[in-house]
Amino acid sequence: MSDPKHPELHLNEEPRNDLMDVALGFGGFFAVLMIIFIIGVIIKLVIG
């Protein structure tokens, strides 16, 4: 059953929602960049 020549016989053990994974990835990356930007602005205001 686990013959690689027959992919239709291979059941997906962990079905995942790819669109949701990509959306969460972009969202998380954007959040990290936003936090870095806000910290930079705060440092700039404190120094200036």
N, C-alpha and C positions, 0 to 999 in steps of 0.2 A: 504493500500500500504506500510506502514512503519512497516509491520509485521517482526520482527527479524527472524522468521522461514524461510523467503524467501529472502535470501541475493541477489538473482539475480534480484529481483524487486527494490532493492535499488540502485538508480542512484548515481554515484560519482559526487557530486556537485563541488568539486575542484580537477580535474585531475592534478596529479603532476608527474613530471619526477623523479622517485626515484633515478636512476643512477646519474642524474645531482645533486640532493640534496646531495647524499653521496659524490660525487666528490668535490662539493663546501665546504662541511663540513670538509673533509680531508684537502683541500687546505687552508681553513681559519685557521684550527688548526695548520697546518705546518707553516703558516705565523706568527701566534702568537708566536710559539716556536722559530722561526728564529729571530724575533724581540727581544725576551728575551735574546737569545744567543748573538746577536750582542751588545745589551746594556751591557751584562756581560763582553764581550771582551773589549769594550771601557772602562768600569770601571776598569778592570784589567790593561789595558795599562796605564790609567791615574794614578792609584795608584802605579803601578810598575815603 
